Amino acid sequence: MPRDEPRELELKYHLAGKEDYALLLENCRPAPGQPSVRQENYYFDSRKHELASQGGMLRLRFDGELKLCFKLGGEKDGHPGYFDALEVESSLDPDFLQRALEAPQELAGLKVRPVNALWRHFKPLALVNIGHLVTVRRYRMVDDFLLELDEVTYPDGGGTHEVEIETPFPEEARQVLIAMIKRLGIHARPQRRSKLQGLLKHQGVDLWK
């Protein structure tokens, strides 16, 4: 994978429950200029999950604006919970969301950067909608690190909670986060799956046993 492509570097920790999530929210200082946001996420792949099984993801996200994102990557060796992935995004007309849900293959022909990147890394696929989830993201600060506190809800009402820190310095961020977690008595562990992988596992599809 070319190293000059845009990348997302992110440390992720899974929180055991709502109480742990609430403790972080209540005890970390607010992040100025970062209001909470509700994100609707729709994922596309082949019926055999050929993207997901190789660390790929194609997602439409609506949070008032519509963005198409292609990612490729995963957890970095030797750094539990630290994800290093190619990430390419483009904004689309919000009206396109319904078209994509009704005819997912329309995504394949778009002349936008995420689709161009998708076909650079994968052979042509018949795309289908493989699932969706809703994330409410709330922002907090710990030292100089911006925390993304995510409350994830699956279509059946189940869900999960996690905290993410985008940073090129994972071990510095980990030390700061672990110190806060220990001080508050929070139950947490490094997150070893992406949100898509968690959704698929929740649906009974586990490609990473």
Buried (B, 14 or more C-beta within 10 A) or exposed (E): EEEEBEBBBBBBBBBEEEEBBBBBBEEBEEBEEBEEEEBBBBBBBBEEBBBBBEBBBBBBBBEEEBBBBBBBBBBBEEBBBBBBBBBBBBEBEEEBBEEBBEEBEEBBEBEBBBBEBBEBBBEEBEBEBBBBBBBBBBBBBBEEBBBBBBBBEBEEEEBBBBBBBBBEEBEBBBEBBEEBBEEBEBEBEBBBBBBBBBBBBBEEBEEBE
